[in-house]
Amino acid sequence: NAHGSIEYLALSLKADANFEKSLALLDEVGKAIASEHQAKVRDLERNGKFDEAVAQCDRVVATQALIRTIGGVKIDIYHDPDERTRFAQKAAEKFYVDGNSLEPANAKKAAVAFRRSFAFVPGFKDAQARYQKNKKEATTRLAIPRFEGRGQNGSAVAQNIGEKFRNSLVEKKPEFLEIVGGGRENDA
């Protein structure tokens, strides 16, 4: 892949800044990335995959940043700076429309769609509020009782089991789970 080639060439040039083969290839690969990018985003746009087009733009921007770290190299991978913004706007709109179509029948999927919408464009319409509303509807409340044990060792073991169970759930950061009970509320 051309982006991986840039990384390899950057390493070669950091080891030997005058490595002529790497310098020649860098320009060639840079042009290939620009051409490949344009074809790929046209195809993604045609297929309504705006989120993937945003990711493709981010990849080109990251490769441009990598090239800037190579001292003395003047390679420019052309990328329209407004392209990512345009695709992000379209992705936000697409996910917003998806969220609308999923509401109220599937609150969980609607919440995810609205979250993806405002992730692409913070403040997009009322996506944040609609996410919160649907998330609240889709969230499962799980009551974990306080475990009790007999004797000093039994109490310590019971408390340890309860904490391990709670922590195993919380560490996964479940978006649609609220843990209640056991003396601690709203950990997730």
Rosetta constraint file for C-alpha pairs under 8 A:
AtomPair CA 1 CA 5 HARMONIC 6.34 0.50
AtomPair CA 2 CA 6 HARMONIC 6.42 0.50
AtomPair CA 2 CA 29 HARMONIC 6.14 0.50
AtomPair CA 2 CA 30 HARMONIC 7.96 0.50
AtomPair CA 2 CA 32 HARMONIC 7.20 0.50
AtomPair CA 2 CA 33 HARMONIC 6.12 0.50
AtomPair CA 3 CA 7 HARMONIC 6.65 0.50
AtomPair CA 3 CA 33 HARMONIC 7.15 0.50
AtomPair CA 3 CA 63 HARMONIC 6.58 0.50
AtomPair CA 4 CA 8 HARMONIC 6.36 0.50
AtomPair CA 5 CA 9 HARMONIC 6.05 0.50
AtomPair CA 5 CA 29 HARMONIC 7.42 0.50
AtomPair CA 6 CA 10 HARMONIC 5.96 0.50
AtomPair CA 6 CA 26 HARMONIC 6.65 0.50
AtomPair CA 6 CA 29 HARMONIC 7.07 0.50
AtomPair CA 6 CA 30 HARMONIC 7.79 0.50
AtomPair CA 6 CA 63 HARMONIC 7.37 0.50
AtomPair CA 6 CA 67 HARMONIC 7.67 0.50
AtomPair CA 7 CA 11 HARMONIC 6.37 0.50
AtomPair CA 7 CA 66 HARMONIC 7.53 0.50
AtomPair CA 8 CA 12 HARMONIC 6.32 0.50
AtomPair CA 9 CA 13 HARMONIC 6.14 0.50
AtomPair CA 9 CA 22 HARMONIC 5.67 0.50
AtomPair CA 9 CA 23 HARMONIC 7.99 0.50
AtomPair CA 9 CA 25 HARMONIC 7.82 0.50
AtomPair CA 9 CA 26 HARMONIC 6.68 0.50
AtomPair CA 10 CA 14 HARMONIC 6.13 0.50
AtomPair CA 10 CA 66 HARMONIC 7.72 0.50
AtomPair CA 10 CA 67 HARMONIC 7.13 0.50
AtomPair CA 10 CA 70 HARMONIC 6.40 0.50
AtomPair CA 11 CA 15 HARMONIC 6.32 0.50
AtomPair CA 12 CA 16 HARMONIC 6.20 0.50
AtomPair CA 12 CA 17 HARMONIC 7.73 0.50
AtomPair CA 12 CA 19 HARMONIC 7.45 0.50
AtomPair CA 12 CA 22 HARMONIC 6.82 0.50
AtomPair CA 13 CA 17 HARMONIC 4.49 0.50
AtomPair CA 13 CA 18 HARMONIC 7.03 0.50
AtomPair CA 13 CA 19 HARMONIC 6.28 0.50
AtomPair CA 13 CA 22 HARMONIC 6.65 0.50
AtomPair CA 13 CA 23 HARMONIC 7.65 0.50
AtomPair CA 13 CA 70 HARMONIC 7.24 0.50
AtomPair CA 14 CA 70 HARMONIC 6.96 0.50
AtomPair CA 17 CA 71 HARMONIC 7.87 0.50
AtomPair CA 18 CA 23 HARMONIC 7.71 0.50
AtomPair CA 19 CA 23 HARMONIC 6.45 0.50
AtomPair CA 20 CA 24 HARMONIC 6.16 0.50
AtomPair CA 21 CA 25 HARMONIC 6.10 0.50
AtomPair CA 22 CA 26 HARMONIC 5.89 0.50
AtomPair CA 23 CA 27 HARMONIC 6.80 0.50
AtomPair CA 23 CA 73 HARMONIC 7.84 0.50
AtomPair CA 24 CA 28 HARMONIC 6.67 0.50
AtomPair CA 25 CA 29 HARMONIC 5.93 0.50
AtomPair CA 26 CA 30 HARMONIC 5.98 0.50
AtomPair CA 26 CA 75 HARMONIC 7.40 0.50
AtomPair CA 27 CA 31 HARMONIC 6.38 0.50
AtomPair CA 27 CA 75 HARMONIC 5.94 0.50
AtomPair CA 28 CA 32 HARMONIC 6.35 0.50
AtomPair CA 29 CA 33 HARMONIC 6.14 0.50
AtomPair CA 30 CA 34 HARMONIC 6.40 0.50
AtomPair CA 30 CA 75 HARMONIC 6.92 0.50
AtomPair CA 30 CA 76 HARMONIC 7.00 0.50
AtomPair CA 30 CA 77 HARMONIC 5.39 0.50
AtomPair CA 31 CA 35 HARMONIC 6.24 0.50
AtomPair CA 31 CA 77 HARMONIC 6.35 0.50
AtomPair CA 32 CA 36 HARMONIC 5.91 0.50
AtomPair CA 33 CA 37 HARMONIC 5.84 0.50
AtomPair CA 33 CA 60 HARMONIC 7.67 0.50
AtomPair CA 33 CA 77 HARMONIC 7.07 0.50
AtomPair CA 34 CA 38 HARMONIC 6.32 0.50
AtomPair CA 34 CA 60 HARMONIC 7.97 0.50
AtomPair CA 34 CA 77 HARMONIC 5.57 0.50
AtomPair CA 34 CA 78 HARMONIC 5.79 0.50
AtomPair CA 34 CA 79 HARMONIC 6.95 0.50
AtomPair CA 35 CA 39 HARMONIC 6.45 0.50
AtomPair CA 36 CA 40 HARMONIC 6.04 0.50
AtomPair CA 37 CA 41 HARMONIC 6.08 0.50
AtomPair CA 37 CA 56 HARMONIC 7.12 0.50
AtomPair CA 37 CA 57 HARMONIC 7.80 0.50
AtomPair CA 37 CA 60 HARMONIC 7.62 0.50
AtomPair CA 38 CA 42 HARMONIC 6.15 0.50
AtomPair CA 39 CA 43 HARMONIC 6.32 0.50
AtomPair CA 40 CA 44 HARMONIC 6.14 0.50
AtomPair CA 40 CA 53 HARMONIC 7.86 0.50
AtomPair CA 40 CA 56 HARMONIC 8.00 0.50
AtomPair CA 41 CA 45 HARMONIC 5.87 0.50
AtomPair CA 41 CA 53 HARMONIC 5.33 0.50
AtomPair CA 41 CA 56 HARMONIC 7.14 0.50
AtomPair CA 42 CA 46 HARMONIC 6.10 0.50
AtomPair CA 43 CA 47 HARMONIC 6.29 0.50
AtomPair CA 44 CA 48 HARMONIC 6.17 0.50
AtomPair CA 44 CA 49 HARMONIC 5.00 0.50
AtomPair CA 44 CA 50 HARMONIC 6.51 0.50
AtomPair CA 44 CA 52 HARMONIC 6.92 0.50
AtomPair CA 44 CA 53 HARMONIC 5.92 0.50
AtomPair CA 45 CA 49 HARMONIC 5.83 0.50
AtomPair CA 45 CA 50 HARMONIC 5.88 0.50
AtomPair CA 45 CA 53 HARMONIC 6.93 0.50
AtomPair CA 49 CA 53 HARMONIC 6.46 0.50
AtomPair CA 49 CA 91 HARMONIC 7.65 0.50
AtomPair CA 50 CA 54 HARMONIC 6.28 0.50
AtomPair CA 50 CA 87 HARMONIC 5.39 0.50
AtomPair CA 50 CA 88 HARMONIC 6.89 0.50
AtomPair CA 50 CA 90 HARMONIC 6.21 0.50
AtomPair CA 50 CA 91 HARMONIC 4.88 0.50
AtomPair CA 51 CA 55 HARMONIC 6.48 0.50
AtomPair CA 51 CA 87 HARMONIC 7.16 0.50
AtomPair CA 51 CA 88 HARMONIC 6.84 0.50
AtomPair CA 51 CA 91 HARMONIC 5.33 0.50
AtomPair CA 52 CA 56 HARMONIC 6.18 0.50
AtomPair CA 53 CA 57 HARMONIC 6.26 0.50
AtomPair CA 53 CA 84 HARMONIC 7.66 0.50
AtomPair CA 53 CA 87 HARMONIC 6.46 0.50
AtomPair CA 54 CA 58 HARMONIC 6.22 0.50
AtomPair CA 54 CA 84 HARMONIC 5.47 0.50
AtomPair CA 54 CA 87 HARMONIC 5.80 0.50
AtomPair CA 54 CA 88 HARMONIC 6.06 0.50
AtomPair CA 55 CA 59 HARMONIC 6.22 0.50
AtomPair CA 56 CA 60 HARMONIC 6.52 0.50
AtomPair CA 57 CA 61 HARMONIC 6.28 0.50
AtomPair CA 57 CA 79 HARMONIC 7.90 0.50
AtomPair CA 57 CA 83 HARMONIC 7.54 0.50
AtomPair CA 57 CA 84 HARMONIC 5.78 0.50
AtomPair CA 58 CA 62 HARMONIC 6.10 0.50
AtomPair CA 58 CA 84 HARMONIC 7.63 0.50
AtomPair CA 59 CA 63 HARMONIC 6.23 0.50
AtomPair CA 60 CA 64 HARMONIC 6.15 0.50
AtomPair CA 60 CA 77 HARMONIC 7.79 0.50
AtomPair CA 60 CA 79 HARMONIC 7.41 0.50
AtomPair CA 61 CA 65 HARMONIC 6.25 0.50
AtomPair CA 61 CA 79 HARMONIC 7.86 0.50
AtomPair CA 62 CA 66 HARMONIC 6.26 0.50
AtomPair CA 63 CA 67 HARMONIC 6.27 0.50
AtomPair CA 64 CA 68 HARMONIC 6.39 0.50
AtomPair CA 64 CA 76 HARMONIC 7.36 0.50
AtomPair CA 64 CA 77 HARMONIC 6.58 0.50
AtomPair CA 65 CA 69 HARMONIC 6.70 0.50
AtomPair CA 66 CA 70 HARMONIC 7.17 0.50
AtomPair CA 67 CA 73 HARMONIC 7.43 0.50
AtomPair CA 67 CA 75 HARMONIC 7.24 0.50
AtomPair CA 68 CA 73 HARMONIC 7.47 0.50
AtomPair CA 79 CA 83 HARMONIC 7.79 0.50
AtomPair CA 80 CA 84 HARMONIC 7.97 0.50
AtomPair CA 81 CA 85 HARMONIC 7.85 0.50
AtomPair CA 82 CA 86 HARMONIC 6.27 0.50
AtomPair CA 83 CA 87 HARMONIC 6.26 0.50
AtomPair CA 84 CA 88 HARMONIC 5.98 0.50
AtomPair CA 85 CA 89 HARMONIC 6.15 0.50
AtomPair CA 86 CA 90 HARMONIC 6.38 0.50
AtomPair CA 87 CA 91 HARMONIC 6.02 0.50
AtomPair CA 88 CA 92 HARMONIC 6.04 0.50
AtomPair CA 88 CA 120 HARMONIC 5.26 0.50
AtomPair CA 88 CA 121 HARMONIC 6.51 0.50
AtomPair CA 89 CA 93 HARMONIC 6.24 0.50
AtomPair CA 89 CA 120 HARMONIC 6.98 0.50
AtomPair CA 89 CA 121 HARMONIC 6.36 0.50
AtomPair CA 90 CA 94 HARMONIC 6.09 0.50
AtomPair CA 91 CA 95 HARMONIC 6.18 0.50
AtomPair CA 91 CA 117 HARMONIC 6.83 0.50
AtomPair CA 91 CA 120 HARMONIC 6.76 0.50
AtomPair CA 92 CA 96 HARMONIC 6.04 0.50
AtomPair CA 92 CA 116 HARMONIC 7.00 0.50
AtomPair CA 92 CA 117 HARMONIC 3.98 0.50
AtomPair CA 92 CA 118 HARMONIC 6.37 0.50
AtomPair CA 92 CA 119 HARMONIC 7.64 0.50
AtomPair CA 92 CA 120 HARMONIC 5.48 0.50
AtomPair CA 92 CA 121 HARMONIC 6.04 0.50
AtomPair CA 92 CA 124 HARMONIC 7.10 0.50
AtomPair CA 93 CA 97 HARMONIC 6.14 0.50
AtomPair CA 93 CA 117 HARMONIC 6.67 0.50
AtomPair CA 94 CA 98 HARMONIC 6.18 0.50
AtomPair CA 94 CA 117 HARMONIC 7.52 0.50
AtomPair CA 95 CA 99 HARMONIC 6.07 0.50
AtomPair CA 95 CA 113 HARMONIC 5.04 0.50
AtomPair CA 95 CA 114 HARMONIC 6.23 0.50
AtomPair CA 95 CA 116 HARMONIC 6.35 0.50
AtomPair CA 95 CA 117 HARMONIC 5.01 0.50
AtomPair CA 96 CA 100 HARMONIC 6.29 0.50
AtomPair CA 96 CA 113 HARMONIC 6.39 0.50
AtomPair CA 96 CA 114 HARMONIC 5.52 0.50
AtomPair CA 96 CA 117 HARMONIC 5.51 0.50
AtomPair CA 96 CA 127 HARMONIC 6.71 0.50
AtomPair CA 97 CA 101 HARMONIC 6.31 0.50
AtomPair CA 98 CA 102 HARMONIC 6.30 0.50
AtomPair CA 98 CA 110 HARMONIC 7.19 0.50
AtomPair CA 98 CA 113 HARMONIC 6.23 0.50
AtomPair CA 99 CA 103 HARMONIC 6.21 0.50
AtomPair CA 99 CA 109 HARMONIC 7.27 0.50
AtomPair CA 99 CA 110 HARMONIC 4.23 0.50
AtomPair CA 99 CA 111 HARMONIC 6.87 0.50
AtomPair CA 99 CA 112 HARMONIC 7.73 0.50
AtomPair CA 99 CA 113 HARMONIC 4.94 0.50
AtomPair CA 99 CA 114 HARMONIC 5.57 0.50
AtomPair CA 100 CA 110 HARMONIC 7.02 0.50
AtomPair CA 101 CA 110 HARMONIC 7.84 0.50
AtomPair CA 102 CA 106 HARMONIC 5.43 0.50
AtomPair CA 102 CA 107 HARMONIC 6.98 0.50
AtomPair CA 102 CA 109 HARMONIC 6.71 0.50
AtomPair CA 102 CA 110 HARMONIC 5.14 0.50
AtomPair CA 103 CA 107 HARMONIC 5.91 0.50
AtomPair CA 103 CA 110 HARMONIC 5.76 0.50
AtomPair CA 103 CA 134 HARMONIC 7.94 0.50
AtomPair CA 104 CA 110 HARMONIC 7.79 0.50
AtomPair CA 106 CA 110 HARMONIC 6.12 0.50
AtomPair CA 107 CA 111 HARMONIC 5.94 0.50
AtomPair CA 107 CA 134 HARMONIC 4.87 0.50
AtomPair CA 107 CA 135 HARMONIC 6.82 0.50
AtomPair CA 107 CA 137 HARMONIC 6.28 0.50
AtomPair CA 107 CA 138 HARMONIC 5.42 0.50
AtomPair CA 108 CA 112 HARMONIC 6.38 0.50
AtomPair CA 108 CA 134 HARMONIC 6.48 0.50
AtomPair CA 108 CA 135 HARMONIC 6.31 0.50
AtomPair CA 108 CA 137 HARMONIC 7.76 0.50
AtomPair CA 108 CA 138 HARMONIC 5.03 0.50
AtomPair CA 108 CA 139 HARMONIC 7.88 0.50
AtomPair CA 108 CA 176 HARMONIC 7.76 0.50
AtomPair CA 109 CA 113 HARMONIC 6.20 0.50
AtomPair CA 110 CA 114 HARMONIC 6.18 0.50
AtomPair CA 110 CA 131 HARMONIC 7.34 0.50
AtomPair CA 110 CA 134 HARMONIC 6.53 0.50
AtomPair CA 111 CA 115 HARMONIC 6.06 0.50
AtomPair CA 111 CA 130 HARMONIC 7.12 0.50
AtomPair CA 111 CA 131 HARMONIC 4.51 0.50
AtomPair CA 111 CA 132 HARMONIC 7.24 0.50
AtomPair CA 111 CA 133 HARMONIC 7.82 0.50
AtomPair CA 111 CA 134 HARMONIC 5.02 0.50
AtomPair CA 111 CA 135 HARMONIC 5.43 0.50
AtomPair CA 112 CA 116 HARMONIC 6.17 0.50
AtomPair CA 112 CA 131 HARMONIC 7.23 0.50
AtomPair CA 113 CA 117 HARMONIC 6.19 0.50
AtomPair CA 113 CA 131 HARMONIC 7.96 0.50
AtomPair CA 114 CA 118 HARMONIC 6.47 0.50
AtomPair CA 114 CA 127 HARMONIC 5.09 0.50
AtomPair CA 114 CA 128 HARMONIC 6.80 0.50
AtomPair CA 114 CA 130 HARMONIC 6.64 0.50
AtomPair CA 114 CA 131 HARMONIC 5.16 0.50
AtomPair CA 115 CA 119 HARMONIC 6.06 0.50
AtomPair CA 115 CA 127 HARMONIC 6.98 0.50
AtomPair CA 115 CA 128 HARMONIC 6.80 0.50
AtomPair CA 115 CA 131 HARMONIC 5.83 0.50
AtomPair CA 116 CA 120 HARMONIC 6.47 0.50
AtomPair CA 117 CA 121 HARMONIC 6.56 0.50
AtomPair CA 117 CA 124 HARMONIC 6.96 0.50
AtomPair CA 117 CA 127 HARMONIC 6.56 0.50
AtomPair CA 118 CA 122 HARMONIC 4.63 0.50
AtomPair CA 118 CA 123 HARMONIC 6.04 0.50
AtomPair CA 118 CA 124 HARMONIC 5.36 0.50
AtomPair CA 118 CA 127 HARMONIC 5.93 0.50
AtomPair CA 118 CA 128 HARMONIC 6.40 0.50
AtomPair CA 123 CA 127 HARMONIC 7.25 0.50
AtomPair CA 123 CA 128 HARMONIC 7.00 0.50
AtomPair CA 124 CA 128 HARMONIC 7.62 0.50
AtomPair CA 126 CA 130 HARMONIC 6.19 0.50
AtomPair CA 127 CA 131 HARMONIC 5.91 0.50
AtomPair CA 128 CA 132 HARMONIC 6.32 0.50
AtomPair CA 129 CA 133 HARMONIC 6.20 0.50
AtomPair CA 130 CA 134 HARMONIC 6.09 0.50
AtomPair CA 131 CA 135 HARMONIC 5.83 0.50
AtomPair CA 132 CA 136 HARMONIC 6.07 0.50
AtomPair CA 133 CA 137 HARMONIC 6.47 0.50
AtomPair CA 134 CA 138 HARMONIC 6.07 0.50
AtomPair CA 135 CA 139 HARMONIC 5.85 0.50
AtomPair CA 135 CA 176 HARMONIC 6.66 0.50
AtomPair CA 138 CA 176 HARMONIC 6.33 0.50
AtomPair CA 139 CA 175 HARMONIC 7.74 0.50
AtomPair CA 139 CA 176 HARMONIC 4.25 0.50
AtomPair CA 139 CA 177 HARMONIC 5.30 0.50
AtomPair CA 139 CA 178 HARMONIC 6.67 0.50
AtomPair CA 140 CA 176 HARMONIC 6.12 0.50
AtomPair CA 140 CA 177 HARMONIC 4.93 0.50
AtomPair CA 140 CA 178 HARMONIC 6.10 0.50
AtomPair CA 141 CA 177 HARMONIC 5.96 0.50
AtomPair CA 141 CA 178 HARMONIC 4.70 0.50
AtomPair CA 141 CA 179 HARMONIC 5.82 0.50
AtomPair CA 141 CA 180 HARMONIC 6.68 0.50
AtomPair CA 142 CA 177 HARMONIC 7.06 0.50
AtomPair CA 142 CA 178 HARMONIC 6.08 0.50
AtomPair CA 142 CA 179 HARMONIC 4.85 0.50
AtomPair CA 142 CA 180 HARMONIC 5.86 0.50
AtomPair CA 143 CA 179 HARMONIC 5.94 0.50
AtomPair CA 143 CA 180 HARMONIC 4.68 0.50
AtomPair CA 143 CA 181 HARMONIC 5.10 0.50
AtomPair CA 143 CA 182 HARMONIC 7.67 0.50
AtomPair CA 144 CA 162 HARMONIC 7.88 0.50
AtomPair CA 144 CA 166 HARMONIC 7.76 0.50
AtomPair CA 144 CA 179 HARMONIC 6.98 0.50
AtomPair CA 144 CA 180 HARMONIC 6.23 0.50
AtomPair CA 144 CA 181 HARMONIC 5.11 0.50
AtomPair CA 144 CA 182 HARMONIC 5.55 0.50
AtomPair CA 145 CA 181 HARMONIC 5.58 0.50
AtomPair CA 145 CA 182 HARMONIC 4.71 0.50
AtomPair CA 146 CA 159 HARMONIC 7.53 0.50
AtomPair CA 146 CA 162 HARMONIC 6.87 0.50
AtomPair CA 146 CA 181 HARMONIC 7.16 0.50
AtomPair CA 146 CA 182 HARMONIC 4.17 0.50
AtomPair CA 146 CA 183 HARMONIC 7.05 0.50
AtomPair CA 147 CA 155 HARMONIC 7.97 0.50
AtomPair CA 147 CA 158 HARMONIC 5.17 0.50
AtomPair CA 147 CA 159 HARMONIC 6.04 0.50
AtomPair CA 147 CA 161 HARMONIC 7.72 0.50
AtomPair CA 147 CA 162 HARMONIC 6.10 0.50
AtomPair CA 147 CA 182 HARMONIC 7.75 0.50
AtomPair CA 148 CA 154 HARMONIC 7.53 0.50
AtomPair CA 148 CA 155 HARMONIC 5.78 0.50
AtomPair CA 148 CA 158 HARMONIC 5.54 0.50
AtomPair CA 148 CA 159 HARMONIC 7.16 0.50
AtomPair CA 149 CA 153 HARMONIC 7.71 0.50
AtomPair CA 149 CA 154 HARMONIC 4.16 0.50
AtomPair CA 149 CA 155 HARMONIC 4.16 0.50
AtomPair CA 149 CA 156 HARMONIC 7.46 0.50
AtomPair CA 149 CA 157 HARMONIC 7.14 0.50
AtomPair CA 149 CA 158 HARMONIC 5.40 0.50
AtomPair CA 150 CA 154 HARMONIC 4.68 0.50
AtomPair CA 150 CA 155 HARMONIC 5.92 0.50
AtomPair CA 151 CA 155 HARMONIC 6.16 0.50
AtomPair CA 152 CA 156 HARMONIC 6.40 0.50
AtomPair CA 153 CA 157 HARMONIC 6.13 0.50
AtomPair CA 154 CA 158 HARMONIC 6.02 0.50
AtomPair CA 155 CA 159 HARMONIC 6.04 0.50
AtomPair CA 156 CA 160 HARMONIC 6.05 0.50
AtomPair CA 157 CA 161 HARMONIC 6.15 0.50
AtomPair CA 158 CA 162 HARMONIC 6.27 0.50
AtomPair CA 159 CA 163 HARMONIC 6.16 0.50
AtomPair CA 160 CA 164 HARMONIC 6.05 0.50
AtomPair CA 161 CA 165 HARMONIC 6.10 0.50
AtomPair CA 162 CA 166 HARMONIC 6.14 0.50
AtomPair CA 163 CA 167 HARMONIC 5.90 0.50
AtomPair CA 164 CA 168 HARMONIC 5.95 0.50
AtomPair CA 165 CA 169 HARMONIC 6.52 0.50
AtomPair CA 166 CA 170 HARMONIC 6.17 0.50
AtomPair CA 166 CA 179 HARMONIC 7.95 0.50
AtomPair CA 167 CA 171 HARMONIC 5.82 0.50
AtomPair CA 168 CA 172 HARMONIC 6.96 0.50
AtomPair CA 169 CA 173 HARMONIC 7.26 0.50
AtomPair CA 169 CA 174 HARMONIC 7.41 0.50
AtomPair CA 169 CA 188 HARMONIC 7.85 0.50
AtomPair CA 170 CA 174 HARMONIC 6.87 0.50
AtomPair CA 170 CA 187 HARMONIC 6.68 0.50
AtomPair CA 170 CA 188 HARMONIC 5.22 0.50
AtomPair CA 173 CA 188 HARMONIC 6.11 0.50
AtomPair CA 174 CA 188 HARMONIC 6.54 0.50
AtomPair CA 175 CA 188 HARMONIC 7.67 0.50
AtomPair CA 177 CA 188 HARMONIC 6.53 0.50
AtomPair CA 178 CA 186 HARMONIC 5.76 0.50
AtomPair CA 178 CA 187 HARMONIC 7.09 0.50
AtomPair CA 178 CA 188 HARMONIC 5.49 0.50
AtomPair CA 179 CA 185 HARMONIC 6.46 0.50
AtomPair CA 179 CA 186 HARMONIC 5.57 0.50
AtomPair CA 179 CA 187 HARMONIC 6.14 0.50
AtomPair CA 179 CA 188 HARMONIC 6.17 0.50
AtomPair CA 180 CA 184 HARMONIC 6.64 0.50
AtomPair CA 180 CA 185 HARMONIC 4.84 0.50
AtomPair CA 180 CA 186 HARMONIC 6.09 0.50
AtomPair CA 180 CA 187 HARMONIC 7.90 0.50
AtomPair CA 181 CA 185 HARMONIC 6.21 0.50
